[in-house]
């Protein structure tokens, strides 16, 4: 479990963008998007830490009004 | 709301995350530099939420009340999301007399407008390596397109 877990994190957090593309990582990302839930399907629910404190459950955010979620990093 | 993922273009200044503490520190730095006022949630080091939603580097999703996906986009265009939200909220609330709203789905090609100069500046902010690796990737994409 330990080694597989480390490999998974290492694979997800690629150190080089050019190698990510060279190994087809960008195409795998596009495939993963197409495979993710479609309109009308249930959105996966998770609890995440919030900058500024506390944990937030996604389903609490979409309980009373639509939730806009943007994913991203520095670039 | 913003979910902080892995660094799409790691470089000398902002390297790939090797611990959750580093990821959290990068998220804080991003919040300060980009002046993001929305809530920022930090995904775990393994990218659990990012994986579940499909791994693209800058997606926008809208989840409606009841937890059903209302909108999923593999890249982000604020204008496109706003236009969608206008239709989505109005569609539920307003309908011609004698009719009822019934939901349906589409999948469609849309355009966003990329500021290449700004993007290169953002890459450089991550580090010169991020710029070099992006340029290398462009060559790889060109080769791919040619085959």
Backbone of each chain as ProteinMPNN parsed JSONL, in Angstrom:
{"seq_chain_A": "XXXXXXXXXXXXXXXXXXXXXXXXXXXXXXXXXXXXXXXXXXXXXXXXXXXXXXXXXXXXXXXXXXXXXXXXXXX", "coords_chain_A": {"N_chain_A": [[0.858, -1.214, 0.0], [1.968, 1.18, 0.814], [4.011, 1.713, -1.083], [2.652, 1.735, -3.519], [0.955, 3.811, -3.077], [2.739, 5.936, -2.85], [3.761, 5.9, -5.453], [1.473, 6.558, -6.87], [0.979, 9.186, -6.022], [3.303, 10.338, -6.97], [3.021, 9.958, -9.676], [0.759, 11.483, -10.206], [1.534, 14.083, -9.41], [3.305, 15.25, -11.524], [6.733, 15.929, -12.33], [7.705, 17.211, -14.574], [6.438, 19.047, -17.257], [6.803, 18.592, -19.999], [7.506, 15.925, -20.135], [5.191, 14.811, -19.139], [3.478, 15.283, -21.269], [4.876, 13.933, -23.297], [4.614, 11.293, -22.511], [2.014, 10.879, -23.018], [0.341, 11.878, -21.127], [-1.279, 14.184, -21.167], [-3.25, 13.514, -22.986], [-4.395, 11.401, -21.65], [-5.491, 12.836, -19.573], [-7.499, 14.258, -20.931], [-9.113, 12.111, -21.686], [-9.881, 11.241, -19.155], [-11.483, 13.343, -18.358], [-13.605, 13.108, -20.164], [-14.627, 10.727, -19.263], [-15.596, 11.364, -16.804], [-18.36, 12.247, -14.554], [-21.436, 12.996, -16.298], [-23.608, 15.699, -17.445], [-26.467, 15.826, -15.48], [-25.886, 13.558, -14.067], [-24.875, 12.325, -10.8], [-22.812, 14.457, -8.897], [-19.539, 13.854, -7.713], [-18.996, 13.658, -4.22], [-17.071, 15.267, -1.75], [-15.005, 16.014, 1.135], [-13.091, 18.769, 1.884], [-10.152, 20.598, 2.975], [-10.315, 24.07, 3.724], [-8.708, 27.034, 2.654], [-7.896, 29.312, 5.082], [-9.229, 28.093, 6.973], [-10.908, 25.323, 8.514], [-12.985, 22.549, 7.398], [-14.634, 21.724, 4.385], [-17.602, 20.462, 3.072], [-18.498, 19.38, -0.071], [-21.169, 18.839, -0.817], [-22.589, 20.335, 0.999], [-22.262, 22.812, -0.016], [-23.629, 22.785, -2.451], [-26.179, 22.502, -1.677], [-28.286, 24.418, -1.339], [-28.079, 26.222, -3.433], [-26.907, 26.451, -6.877], [-23.561, 25.309, -7.357], [-20.562, 26.731, -8.355], [-17.623, 25.412, -9.493], [-14.263, 25.865, -9.856], [-11.357, 24.415, -11.081], [-7.843, 24.514, -10.551], [-4.395, 25.786, -10.779], [-1.265, 27.522, -10.307], [-0.692, 28.322, -12.958]], "CA_chain_A": [[0.0, 0.0, 0.0], [2.834, 2.362, 0.933], [4.734, 1.993, -2.321], [1.664, 2.063, -4.566], [0.451, 5.135, -2.705], [3.793, 6.9, -3.231], [3.807, 5.926, -6.924], [0.287, 7.27, -7.341], [1.19, 10.616, -5.79], [4.389, 10.76, -7.853], [2.498, 9.999, -11.049], [-0.181, 12.608, -10.298], [2.307, 15.322, -9.328], [4.441, 15.082, -12.443], [7.724, 16.982, -12.141], [8.027, 17.904, -15.823], [5.278, 19.101, -18.149], [7.108, 18.009, -21.315], [7.429, 14.465, -19.998], [3.761, 14.493, -18.992], [2.928, 15.247, -22.633], [5.573, 12.896, -24.068], [4.088, 9.98, -22.128], [0.572, 10.857, -23.299], [-0.412, 12.282, -19.934], [-2.307, 15.174, -21.485], [-4.356, 12.789, -23.634], [-5.061, 10.66, -20.576], [-6.302, 13.822, -18.845], [-8.702, 14.509, -21.738], [-9.954, 10.907, -21.553], [-10.442, 11.224, -17.8], [-12.573, 14.319, -18.336], [-14.758, 12.542, -20.872], [-15.17, 9.627, -18.46], [-16.139, 11.857, -15.528], [-19.829, 12.323, -14.614], [-22.026, 13.872, -17.298], [-24.729, 16.508, -16.979], [-27.583, 15.005, -15.017], [-25.407, 12.523, -13.133], [-24.505, 12.837, -9.472], [-21.446, 14.958, -8.751], [-18.85, 13.212, -6.585], [-18.966, 14.483, -3.011], [-15.862, 15.133, -0.945], [-14.749, 17.04, 2.136], [-11.751, 19.313, 1.654], [-9.789, 21.741, 3.812], [-10.468, 25.388, 3.112], [-7.711, 28.017, 3.079], [-8.613, 30.196, 5.985], [-9.657, 27.269, 8.104], [-12.074, 24.449, 8.493], [-13.203, 21.615, 6.301], [-15.877, 22.019, 3.68], [-18.175, 19.345, 2.319], [-19.042, 19.921, -1.322], [-22.63, 18.747, -0.861], [-23.155, 21.451, 1.767], [-22.206, 24.008, -0.86], [-24.632, 22.757, -3.508], [-27.466, 22.16, -1.071], [-29.374, 25.379, -1.521], [-28.006, 26.884, -4.743], [-25.874, 25.841, -7.714], [-22.18, 25.569, -6.971], [-19.593, 26.853, -9.448], [-16.331, 24.911, -9.032], [-13.178, 25.979, -10.809], [-10.139, 23.695, -10.69], [-6.677, 25.149, -11.147], [-3.132, 25.967, -10.055], [-0.678, 28.826, -10.605], [-0.843, 28.704, -14.363]], "C_chain_A": [[0.877, 1.241, 0.0], [3.464, 2.74, -0.398], [3.782, 2.421, -3.436], [1.137, 3.474, -4.351], [1.452, 6.21, -3.131], [3.858, 7.031, -4.743], [2.656, 6.742, -7.483], [0.466, 8.779, -7.191], [2.263, 11.142, -6.742], [3.886, 10.875, -9.287], [1.578, 11.204, -11.23], [0.585, 13.929, -10.327], [3.539, 15.234, -10.21], [5.42, 16.233, -12.267], [8.002, 17.795, -13.406], [6.842, 17.86, -16.773], [5.579, 18.431, -19.486], [7.055, 16.485, -21.25], [5.986, 14.009, -19.821], [3.121, 14.372, -20.375], [3.549, 14.104, -23.432], [5.041, 11.501, -23.755], [2.575, 9.895, -22.332], [-0.283, 11.27, -22.125], [-1.528, 13.269, -20.245], [-3.498, 14.502, -22.158], [-5.125, 11.957, -22.614], [-5.951, 11.597, -19.763], [-7.597, 14.113, -19.609], [-9.667, 13.321, -21.634], [-10.636, 10.872, -20.189], [-11.6, 12.208, -17.694], [-13.818, 13.754, -19.007], [-15.425, 11.45, -20.056], [-15.83, 10.114, -17.177], [-17.65, 12.086, -15.679], [-20.341, 13.362, -15.605], [-23.121, 14.735, -16.673], [-25.887, 15.577, -16.625], [-27.156, 13.923, -14.034], [-25.005, 13.166, -11.813], [-23.052, 13.299, -9.461], [-20.791, 14.27, -7.566], [-18.722, 14.174, -5.41], [-17.702, 14.211, -2.213], [-15.842, 16.22, 0.119], [-13.304, 17.476, 1.983], [-11.443, 20.42, 2.643], [-9.888, 23.035, 3.013], [-9.319, 26.271, 3.589], [-8.439, 29.005, 3.965], [-9.279, 29.415, 7.087], [-10.881, 26.429, 7.863], [-12.093, 23.52, 7.303], [-14.547, 21.922, 5.683], [-16.336, 20.785, 2.929], [-18.854, 19.921, 1.086], [-20.568, 19.915, -1.317], [-23.302, 19.803, 0.018], [-23.197, 22.718, 0.917], [-23.259, 23.986, -1.958], [-26.028, 22.424, -2.976], [-28.568, 23.14, -1.464], [-29.291, 26.172, -2.812], [-26.876, 26.263, -5.555], [-24.471, 26.269, -7.291], [-21.3, 25.638, -8.21], [-18.232, 26.447, -8.895], [-15.3, 25.098, -10.131], [-11.967, 25.244, -10.251], [-8.952, 24.426, -11.289], [-5.465, 25.189, -10.249], [-2.553, 27.307, -10.502], [-0.875, 29.252, -12.048], [-2.269, 28.417, -14.816]], "O_chain_A": [[0.6, 2.219, -0.695], [3.462, 3.904, -0.8], [4.069, 3.346, -4.195], [0.906, 4.226, -5.298], [1.081, 7.243, -3.689], [3.994, 8.136, -5.267], [2.818, 7.51, -8.431], [0.152, 9.55, -8.099], [2.151, 12.254, -7.26], [4.279, 11.782, -10.021], [1.606, 11.866, -12.268], [0.318, 14.79, -11.165], [4.667, 15.153, -9.722], [5.009, 17.378, -12.078], [8.476, 18.929, -13.328], [6.303, 16.792, -17.065], [4.708, 17.77, -20.053], [6.613, 15.831, -22.195], [5.605, 12.94, -20.299], [2.322, 13.468, -20.62], [2.851, 13.392, -24.155], [5.019, 10.63, -24.624], [1.934, 8.949, -21.873], [-1.493, 11.043, -22.119], [-2.604, 13.198, -19.651], [-4.641, 14.891, -21.918], [-6.346, 11.822, -22.698], [-7.031, 11.208, -19.317], [-8.667, 14.204, -19.007], [-10.878, 13.501, -21.51], [-11.811, 10.522, -20.078], [-12.589, 11.934, -17.014], [-14.932, 13.894, -18.503], [-16.639, 11.26, -20.138], [-16.549, 9.355, -16.528], [-18.164, 12.115, -16.797], [-19.777, 14.448, -15.744], [-23.511, 14.53, -15.523], [-26.23, 14.667, -17.38], [-27.972, 13.428, -13.257], [-24.821, 14.38, -11.721], [-22.169, 12.603, -9.962], [-21.42, 14.116, -6.519], [-18.387, 15.346, -5.58], [-17.313, 13.058, -2.024], [-16.562, 17.214, 0.026], [-12.398, 16.644, 1.955], [-12.35, 21.111, 3.106], [-9.593, 23.09, 1.819], [-8.982, 26.271, 4.773], [-9.514, 29.482, 3.601], [-9.831, 29.991, 8.025], [-11.774, 26.795, 7.098], [-11.337, 23.674, 6.344], [-15.484, 22.329, 6.37], [-15.55, 20.14, 2.234], [-19.678, 20.83, 1.182], [-21.194, 20.877, -1.763], [-24.468, 20.131, -0.201], [-24.053, 23.582, 1.106], [-23.743, 25.041, -2.366], [-26.936, 22.105, -3.743], [-29.654, 22.73, -1.875], [-30.289, 26.738, -3.258], [-25.986, 25.622, -4.995], [-24.23, 27.418, -6.922], [-21.292, 24.713, -9.022], [-17.738, 27.056, -7.946], [-15.448, 24.547, -11.222], [-11.596, 25.429, -9.091], [-9.033, 24.911, -12.417], [-5.487, 24.701, -9.119], [-3.287, 28.146, -11.026], [-1.187, 30.41, -12.325], [-2.612, 28.666, -15.972]]}, "seq_chain_B": "XXXXXXXXXXXXXXXXXXXXXXXXXXXXXXXXXXXXXXXXXXXXXXXXXXXXXXXXXXXXXXXXXXXXXXXXXXXXXXXXXXXXXXXXXXXXXXXXXXXXXXXXXXXXXXXXXXXXXXXXXXXXXXXXXXXXXXXXXXXXXXXXXXX", "coords_chain_B": {"N_chain_B": [[-16.192, 28.966, -6.182], [-12.951, 27.68, -5.644], [-10.831, 25.032, -6.5], [-7.76, 23.894, -5.541], [-5.319, 22.295, -7.39], [-2.845, 19.881, -8.552], [0.282, 21.34, -9.646], [0.156, 22.514, -12.841], [2.154, 23.332, -14.512], [4.956, 22.823, -13.406], [7.863, 24.41, -11.999], [11.064, 26.023, -11.319], [10.47, 27.956, -9.324], [7.901, 27.325, -8.461], [7.591, 24.314, -7.709], [6.684, 20.837, -8.456], [4.309, 19.325, -6.25], [5.435, 17.792, -3.326], [4.646, 17.173, -0.858], [1.849, 17.478, 1.38], [1.931, 19.755, 2.92], [3.559, 21.446, 1.428], [1.939, 21.76, -0.775], [-0.22, 23.1, 0.367], [1.05, 25.472, 1.129], [1.705, 26.523, -1.378], [-0.855, 26.942, -2.349], [-1.728, 28.976, -0.666], [0.021, 31.015, -1.383], [-0.751, 31.387, -4.03], [-3.352, 32.332, -3.63], [-2.823, 34.804, -2.457], [-1.225, 36.116, -4.445], [-2.802, 36.049, -6.762], [-4.987, 37.309, -5.875], [-7.42, 36.084, -5.166], [-10.733, 36.004, -4.219], [-12.736, 34.255, -3.779], [-13.755, 31.249, -1.99], [-11.13, 28.994, -1.368], [-10.41, 25.694, -1.817], [-8.367, 22.951, -0.862], [-7.163, 20.291, -2.577], [-6.268, 16.845, -1.857], [-2.917, 15.413, -1.659], [-2.736, 13.359, -3.48], [-4.545, 14.041, -5.368], [-7.299, 13.386, -5.278], [-9.93, 14.512, -5.574], [-9.618, 15.954, -7.907], [-9.04, 13.9, -9.713], [-11.476, 12.534, -9.656], [-13.128, 14.327, -10.909], [-12.003, 14.592, -13.37], [-9.357, 15.466, -14.138], [-8.424, 17.545, -15.937], [-6.541, 20.601, -16.359], [-7.728, 23.154, -15.822], [-10.642, 23.238, -15.262], [-14.145, 24.095, -15.298], [-16.939, 23.461, -13.367], [-20.454, 23.169, -12.822], [-22.582, 22.438, -10.243], [-25.796, 21.498, -9.595], [-28.54, 22.167, -7.305], [-29.239, 19.48, -5.16], [-27.222, 18.012, -6.067], [-26.589, 17.27, -8.703], [-24.812, 17.151, -11.767], [-24.661, 20.088, -13.576], [-23.26, 21.503, -15.438], [-20.307, 21.04, -17.242], [-17.047, 21.829, -18.029], [-14.118, 21.565, -19.975], [-12.229, 23.506, -20.068], [-11.827, 26.817, -18.761], [-14.074, 29.434, -19.101], [-15.115, 32.406, -18.069], [-17.147, 33.987, -19.066], [-18.663, 32.153, -20.501], [-19.608, 30.431, -18.491], [-21.118, 32.216, -16.975], [-23.081, 32.95, -18.813], [-24.297, 30.476, -19.133], [-25.263, 30.027, -16.495], [-27.144, 32.055, -16.292], [-29.065, 31.173, -18.166], [-29.716, 28.679, -17.049], [-30.725, 29.191, -14.473], [-32.842, 30.878, -15.085], [-34.29, 29.195, -16.733], [-35.302, 27.307, -15.022], [-37.01, 28.811, -13.532], [-38.668, 30.396, -15.126], [-41.238, 30.039, -17.517], [-43.126, 29.713, -20.543], [-46.684, 30.417, -20.489], [-48.752, 27.634, -19.811], [-46.872, 25.734, -20.276], [-44.306, 23.442, -19.098], [-41.125, 23.291, -17.481], [-38.632, 21.129, -18.785], [-35.755, 19.28, -18.26], [-32.872, 18.963, -20.369], [-29.917, 17.703, -22.042], [-26.877, 18.983, -23.526], [-23.979, 18.723, -25.59], [-21.348, 20.702, -26.452], [-19.216, 22.575, -28.718], [-17.185, 25.23, -27.747], [-15.707, 28.516, -27.606], [-12.849, 29.96, -26.111], [-10.83, 32.746, -25.16], [-7.466, 33.063, -25.398], [-4.8, 34.568, -23.681], [-1.854, 34.785, -24.802], [0.563, 36.06, -24.165], [0.254, 36.737, -21.494], [-0.024, 34.198, -20.436], [2.525, 33.103, -20.91], [3.998, 34.727, -19.224], [2.981, 33.886, -16.785], [3.911, 31.271, -16.796], [6.645, 31.786, -16.666], [6.77, 32.919, -14.172], [6.434, 30.686, -12.657], [8.832, 29.545, -13.2], [11.855, 29.426, -15.244], [12.181, 26.922, -16.332], [9.618, 25.949, -16.619], [8.716, 27.393, -18.779], [10.471, 26.503, -20.81], [9.814, 23.788, -20.876], [7.151, 23.903, -21.654], [7.44, 24.896, -24.223], [8.778, 22.767, -25.375], [6.758, 20.882, -25.201], [4.98, 21.98, -27.018], [6.271, 21.416, -29.405], [6.041, 18.664, -29.348], [3.26, 18.392, -29.546], [2.885, 19.409, -32.102], [4.217, 17.511, -33.619], [2.599, 15.345, -33.08], [0.223, 16.142, -34.279], [0.953, 16.064, -36.886], [1.111, 13.436, -37.524]], "CA_chain_B": [[-15.245, 28.268, -5.322], [-11.762, 27.271, -6.397], [-10.144, 23.865, -5.943], [-6.353, 23.905, -5.911], [-4.882, 20.97, -7.842], [-1.401, 19.815, -8.793], [0.78, 22.396, -10.504], [0.122, 22.04, -14.233], [3.438, 23.667, -15.133], [5.927, 23.02, -12.327], [9.117, 25.052, -12.364], [11.998, 26.259, -10.2], [9.841, 28.74, -8.249], [6.737, 26.583, -7.982], [7.827, 22.941, -8.149], [5.595, 19.896, -8.212], [4.088, 19.128, -4.818], [5.951, 16.528, -2.79], [4.016, 16.97, 0.445], [0.637, 18.276, 1.476], [2.304, 21.067, 3.464], [4.029, 22.261, 0.305], [0.751, 22.069, -1.595], [-0.97, 24.125, 1.103], [1.817, 26.718, 1.045], [1.523, 27.026, -2.745], [-2.241, 27.425, -2.459], [-1.781, 30.269, 0.035], [0.754, 31.967, -2.221], [-1.615, 31.664, -5.181], [-4.462, 33.168, -3.164], [-2.311, 36.165, -2.265], [-0.747, 36.721, -5.691], [-3.879, 36.211, -7.746], [-6.058, 38.08, -5.252], [-8.679, 35.332, -5.281], [-11.579, 36.262, -3.058], [-13.595, 33.074, -3.568], [-13.218, 30.182, -1.137], [-10.187, 28.085, -2.003], [-10.293, 24.392, -1.152], [-7.125, 22.317, -1.287], [-7.289, 18.85, -2.815], [-5.177, 16.114, -1.208], [-1.708, 15.3, -2.467], [-2.961, 12.366, -4.53], [-5.479, 14.575, -6.351], [-8.518, 12.568, -5.245], [-11.088, 15.213, -6.149], [-9.229, 16.275, -9.283], [-9.212, 12.665, -10.496], [-12.91, 12.196, -9.765], [-13.758, 15.268, -11.822], [-11.49, 14.433, -14.729], [-7.925, 15.736, -14.342], [-7.973, 18.648, -16.785], [-5.897, 21.559, -15.458], [-8.516, 24.346, -15.482], [-12.041, 22.949, -15.577], [-15.2, 24.663, -14.461], [-18.129, 22.629, -13.223], [-21.55, 23.704, -12.018], [-23.397, 21.367, -9.679], [-27.07, 22.067, -9.192], [-29.105, 21.719, -6.024], [-29.509, 18.052, -5.265], [-25.958, 17.359, -6.357], [-26.456, 16.736, -10.07], [-23.972, 17.972, -12.63], [-25.425, 20.939, -14.475], [-22.364, 22.061, -16.455], [-18.908, 20.643, -17.076], [-16.244, 22.391, -19.114], [-12.733, 21.124, -19.817], [-11.43, 24.716, -19.851], [-12.669, 27.809, -18.087], [-14.401, 30.738, -19.67], [-16.064, 33.02, -17.137], [-18.302, 34.456, -19.844], [-19.482, 31.001, -20.852], [-20.289, 29.96, -17.274], [-22.133, 33.2, -16.603], [-24.196, 32.819, -19.758], [-24.989, 29.236, -18.781], [-26.006, 30.202, -15.243], [-28.314, 32.865, -16.599], [-30.069, 30.303, -18.801], [-30.077, 27.578, -16.144], [-31.578, 29.689, -13.395], [-34.077, 31.364, -15.699], [-35.016, 28.049, -17.289], [-36.056, 26.64, -13.961], [-37.977, 29.707, -12.905], [-39.626, 31.026, -16.043], [-41.646, 29.278, -18.696], [-44.337, 30.297, -21.136], [-47.92, 29.888, -19.902], [-49.208, 26.361, -20.376], [-45.758, 24.797, -20.464], [-43.516, 23.099, -17.918], [-39.717, 23.104, -17.852], [-38.081, 19.773, -18.757], [-34.315, 19.397, -18.461], [-32.207, 18.097, -21.332], [-28.472, 17.965, -22.036], [-26.192, 19.156, -24.801], [-22.531, 18.811, -25.518], [-21.115, 21.639, -27.543], [-17.919, 23.21, -28.856], [-17.22, 26.634, -27.396], [-14.395, 29.16, -27.744], [-12.357, 30.899, -25.104], [-9.808, 33.586, -25.778], [-6.272, 32.904, -24.573], [-3.831, 35.656, -23.72], [-0.604, 34.034, -24.847], [1.625, 36.801, -23.481], [0.019, 36.594, -20.057], [0.241, 32.804, -20.088], [3.982, 32.924, -20.855], [4.439, 35.404, -17.991], [2.628, 33.005, -15.67], [4.863, 30.152, -16.827], [7.934, 32.307, -16.209], [6.636, 33.108, -12.736], [6.69, 29.364, -12.077], [10.256, 29.268, -13.38], [12.267, 29.314, -16.649], [11.998, 25.527, -16.762], [8.213, 25.787, -17.03], [8.644, 27.947, -20.135], [11.19, 25.592, -21.711], [9.063, 22.531, -21.013], [5.947, 24.17, -22.449], [7.884, 25.001, -25.624], [9.041, 21.389, -25.798], [5.44, 20.246, -25.371], [4.401, 22.482, -28.273], [6.885, 20.63, -30.483], [5.438, 17.329, -29.29], [1.903, 18.49, -30.082], [2.993, 19.604, -33.549], [4.563, 16.192, -34.186], [1.403, 14.505, -32.962], [-0.762, 16.594, -35.265], [1.449, 15.741, -38.22], [1.047, 11.976, -37.808]], "C_chain_B": [[-14.128, 27.688, -6.194], [-11.143, 26.062, -5.72], [-8.72, 23.852, -6.472], [-5.868, 22.491, -6.176], [-3.351, 20.89, -7.882], [-0.995, 21.013, -9.655], [0.865, 21.863, -11.939], [1.469, 22.253, -14.922], [4.471, 23.922, -14.043], [7.214, 23.637, -12.855], [9.945, 25.311, -11.131], [11.324, 26.979, -9.036], [8.639, 28.032, -7.639], [6.88, 25.138, -8.47], [6.598, 22.056, -7.933], [5.5, 19.636, -6.71], [4.617, 17.768, -4.387], [5.45, 16.27, -1.371], [2.769, 17.828, 0.495], [0.953, 19.674, 2.019], [2.775, 22.001, 2.355], [2.849, 22.689, -0.558], [-0.05, 23.194, -0.953], [-0.265, 25.474, 1.005], [1.663, 27.351, -0.34], [0.123, 27.602, -2.926], [-2.369, 28.805, -1.814], [-1.113, 31.352, -0.802], [-0.096, 32.365, -3.427], [-2.746, 32.606, -4.782], [-4.017, 34.611, -3.019], [-1.976, 36.815, -3.59], [-1.864, 36.989, -6.672], [-5.038, 37.023, -7.175], [-7.408, 37.402, -5.367], [-9.512, 35.55, -4.03], [-12.538, 35.11, -2.78], [-12.954, 32.149, -2.536], [-12.264, 29.315, -1.958], [-10.102, 26.81, -1.177], [-9.048, 23.712, -1.709], [-7.315, 20.805, -1.38], [-6.122, 18.135, -2.143], [-4.025, 15.901, -2.181], [-1.89, 14.34, -3.651], [-3.98, 12.849, -5.566], [-6.795, 13.826, -6.413], [-9.705, 13.258, -5.914], [-10.812, 15.54, -7.613], [-9.435, 15.066, -10.186], [-10.687, 12.377, -10.719], [-13.613, 13.095, -10.777], [-13.072, 15.334, -13.183], [-10.17, 15.053, -15.102], [-7.506, 16.865, -15.29], [-7.493, 19.79, -15.883], [-6.733, 22.781, -15.058], [-9.961, 24.167, -15.92], [-12.946, 23.887, -14.796], [-16.401, 23.738, -14.512], [-19.194, 23.45, -12.492], [-22.373, 22.514, -11.538], [-24.664, 21.995, -9.129], [-27.5, 21.564, -7.825], [-29.489, 20.252, -6.17], [-28.28, 17.292, -5.739], [-25.814, 16.775, -7.75], [-25.645, 17.716, -10.915], [-24.87, 18.775, -13.574], [-24.57, 21.407, -15.657], [-20.987, 21.499, -16.192], [-18.155, 21.165, -18.285], [-14.796, 22.002, -18.901], [-11.743, 22.282, -19.779], [-12.377, 25.78, -19.315], [-12.832, 29.073, -18.899], [-15.47, 31.335, -18.763], [-17.327, 33.45, -17.873], [-19.232, 33.293, -20.158], [-20.255, 30.485, -19.64], [-21.409, 30.921, -16.894], [-23.348, 33.106, -17.52], [-24.995, 31.556, -19.441], [-25.846, 29.434, -17.536], [-27.26, 31.035, -15.464], [-29.426, 32.009, -17.181], [-30.601, 29.269, -17.821], [-31.043, 28.047, -15.071], [-32.907, 30.192, -13.954], [-34.93, 30.197, -16.191], [-35.836, 27.324, -16.256], [-37.213, 27.498, -13.504], [-39.061, 30.189, -13.867], [-39.996, 30.071, -17.159], [-42.929, 29.865, -19.228], [-45.588, 29.674, -20.52], [-48.335, 28.594, -20.59], [-48.106, 25.363, -20.61], [-45.112, 24.5, -19.121], [-42.066, 22.951, -18.342], [-39.321, 21.631, -17.758], [-36.604, 19.864, -19.108], [-33.844, 18.491, -19.577], [-30.732, 18.473, -21.336], [-27.976, 18.246, -23.437], [-24.705, 18.925, -24.569], [-22.141, 19.701, -26.676], [-19.701, 22.179, -27.545], [-18.088, 24.69, -28.554], [-15.823, 27.207, -27.585], [-14.089, 30.035, -26.547], [-11.189, 31.625, -25.731], [-8.586, 33.616, -24.878], [-5.332, 34.089, -24.776], [-2.453, 35.014, -23.632], [0.499, 34.732, -24.062], [1.5, 36.618, -21.971], [0.347, 35.178, -19.59], [1.742, 32.565, -19.962], [4.558, 33.595, -19.602], [4.147, 34.533, -16.777], [3.561, 31.8, -15.617], [6.198, 30.602, -16.254], [7.925, 32.521, -14.698], [6.873, 31.767, -12.014], [8.165, 28.987, -12.193], [10.606, 29.133, -14.848], [12.058, 27.895, -17.201], [10.573, 25.296, -17.26], [8.02, 26.299, -18.45], [9.265, 26.974, -21.122], [10.398, 24.313, -21.942], [7.78, 22.726, -21.796], [6.312, 24.245, -23.932], [8.196, 23.616, -26.187], [7.72, 20.669, -26.079], [4.788, 20.706, -26.673], [4.968, 21.723, -29.463], [6.254, 19.239, -30.525], [4.024, 17.355, -29.871], [1.92, 18.65, -31.599], [3.319, 18.278, -34.236], [3.342, 15.283, -34.181], [0.404, 14.847, -34.05], [-0.36, 16.187, -36.674], [1.29, 14.26, -38.547], [-0.406, 11.497, -37.953]], "O_chain_B": [[-14.354, 27.267, -7.329], [-10.95, 26.06, -4.504], [-8.49, 23.805, -7.68], [-5.98, 21.606, -5.327], [-2.66, 21.734, -7.312], [-1.837, 21.624, -10.313], [1.56, 20.884, -12.208], [1.875, 21.477, -15.787], [4.831, 25.068, -13.773], [7.603, 23.417, -14.003], [9.594, 24.885, -10.031], [11.579, 26.649, -7.878], [8.394, 28.133, -6.437], [6.35, 24.781, -9.523], [5.614, 22.466, -7.318], [6.497, 19.72, -5.993], [4.303, 16.739, -4.984], [5.796, 15.259, -0.759], [2.641, 18.794, -0.258], [0.322, 20.655, 1.628], [2.44, 23.185, 2.337], [2.773, 23.831, -1.011], [-0.501, 24.119, -1.629], [-0.914, 26.504, 0.819], [1.509, 28.566, -0.46], [-0.055, 28.629, -3.58], [-3.035, 29.691, -2.35], [-1.622, 32.468, -0.912], [-0.152, 33.538, -3.797], [-3.06, 33.555, -5.5], [-4.734, 35.533, -3.406], [-2.391, 37.945, -3.846], [-1.883, 38.023, -7.338], [-5.963, 37.386, -7.902], [-8.419, 38.052, -5.632], [-9.049, 35.308, -2.915], [-13.086, 35.0, -1.683], [-11.762, 32.255, -2.248], [-12.559, 28.952, -3.096], [-9.768, 26.842, 0.007], [-8.714, 23.876, -2.883], [-7.592, 20.136, -0.384], [-5.09, 18.754, -1.884], [-4.146, 16.175, -3.375], [-1.26, 14.507, -4.695], [-4.251, 12.144, -6.538], [-7.352, 13.649, -7.496], [-10.402, 12.652, -6.727], [-11.698, 15.408, -8.457], [-9.947, 15.196, -11.298], [-11.103, 12.024, -11.822], [-14.575, 12.68, -11.424], [-13.524, 16.066, -14.063], [-9.872, 15.164, -16.292], [-6.308, 17.112, -15.428], [-7.982, 19.935, -14.763], [-6.451, 23.388, -14.025], [-10.443, 24.849, -16.825], [-12.557, 24.411, -13.753], [-16.817, 23.294, -15.582], [-18.884, 24.304, -11.661], [-22.806, 21.685, -12.339], [-24.615, 22.906, -8.303], [-26.896, 20.649, -7.264], [-30.011, 19.844, -7.207], [-28.295, 16.063, -5.805], [-25.0, 15.875, -7.96], [-25.776, 18.933, -10.791], [-25.719, 18.221, -14.272], [-25.089, 21.674, -16.74], [-20.534, 21.477, -15.048], [-18.575, 20.968, -19.426], [-14.286, 22.093, -17.784], [-10.561, 22.084, -19.496], [-13.596, 25.64, -19.413], [-11.86, 29.695, -19.326], [-16.591, 30.832, -18.696], [-18.438, 33.296, -17.365], [-20.453, 33.434, -20.089], [-21.432, 30.142, -19.756], [-22.509, 30.499, -16.537], [-24.491, 33.172, -17.068], [-26.226, 31.568, -19.478], [-27.017, 29.057, -17.519], [-28.312, 30.753, -14.891], [-30.579, 32.095, -16.757], [-31.804, 29.014, -17.773], [-32.047, 27.393, -14.791], [-33.964, 29.959, -13.368], [-36.155, 30.223, -16.072], [-36.91, 26.796, -16.543], [-38.27, 26.987, -13.132], [-40.217, 30.368, -13.481], [-39.134, 29.367, -17.685], [-43.725, 30.438, -18.485], [-45.554, 28.526, -20.076], [-48.272, 28.486, -21.814], [-48.36, 24.259, -21.091], [-45.335, 25.205, -18.137], [-41.801, 22.524, -19.466], [-39.633, 20.961, -16.773], [-36.236, 20.452, -20.126], [-34.346, 17.377, -19.729], [-30.339, 19.453, -20.704], [-28.574, 17.805, -24.419], [-24.249, 18.938, -23.425], [-22.581, 19.459, -27.799], [-19.053, 22.238, -26.5], [-19.018, 25.33, -29.044], [-14.857, 26.454, -27.712], [-14.951, 30.753, -26.039], [-10.623, 31.165, -26.722], [-8.636, 34.116, -23.754], [-5.106, 34.542, -25.898], [-1.948, 34.735, -22.544], [1.282, 34.079, -23.372], [2.482, 36.38, -21.268], [0.909, 34.973, -18.514], [2.191, 31.905, -19.025], [5.499, 33.082, -18.996], [4.957, 34.447, -15.854], [3.957, 31.358, -14.538], [6.812, 29.893, -15.456], [8.94, 32.331, -14.027], [7.432, 31.725, -10.918], [8.683, 28.21, -11.39], [9.744, 28.76, -15.642], [11.793, 27.711, -18.389], [10.351, 24.54, -18.206], [7.262, 25.723, -19.23], [8.665, 26.654, -22.149], [10.32, 23.815, -23.065], [7.354, 21.829, -22.523], [5.592, 23.728, -24.786], [7.906, 23.336, -27.35], [7.588, 19.943, -27.065], [4.125, 19.922, -27.352], [4.249, 21.418, -30.415], [5.969, 18.706, -31.597], [3.636, 16.446, -30.603], [1.072, 18.094, -32.298], [2.773, 17.961, -35.292], [3.082, 14.554, -35.138], [-0.188, 13.962, -34.668], [-1.207, 15.989, -37.544], [1.33, 13.873, -39.715], [-0.645, 10.313, -38.19]]}, "name": "protein", "num_of_chains": 2, "seq": "XXXXXXXXXXXXXXXXXXXXXXXXXXXXXXXXXXXXXXXXXXXXXXXXXXXXXXXXXXXXXXXXXXXXXXXXXXXXXXXXXXXXXXXXXXXXXXXXXXXXXXXXXXXXXXXXXXXXXXXXXXXXXXXXXXXXXXXXXXXXXXXXXXXXXXXXXXXXXXXXXXXXXXXXXXXXXXXXXXXXXXXXXXXXXXXXXXXXXXXXXXXXXXXXXXXXXXXXXXXXXX"}
